[in-house]
């Protein structure tokens, strides 16, 4: 089992938490079901559920009817998964601004974790 955590900014905001709560209820239920699968399979989860993007960032792929939702995440030690942010996909390609946020959040998380020791 993998432990899932929400990335939290230094100001206490959790972008992925806010995103999940903004989703329509049926998509939100599907998203949490997908997160459960992610917690069970972790780094062994592959397409169509999960895909490695770049720079240590993966995307959880959630499809409900015609809606396509993505949640970015990365792995850290001790079987932990950190969820960073998400978006509703409107095009065939990745939303670069959302991906860049995920990279920024990952770098911030790693910098703050390193400073705790």
Secondary structure as UniProt FT lines:
FT   STRAND          3..6
FT   TURN            10..11
FT   HELIX           15..22
FT   HELIX           25..41
FT   HELIX           42..44
FT   TURN            47..49
FT   STRAND          50..54
FT   TURN            55..56
FT   STRAND          57..64
FT   TURN            65..66
FT   STRAND          67..76
FT   TURN            77..79
FT   STRAND          80..89
FT   HELIX           96..115
//
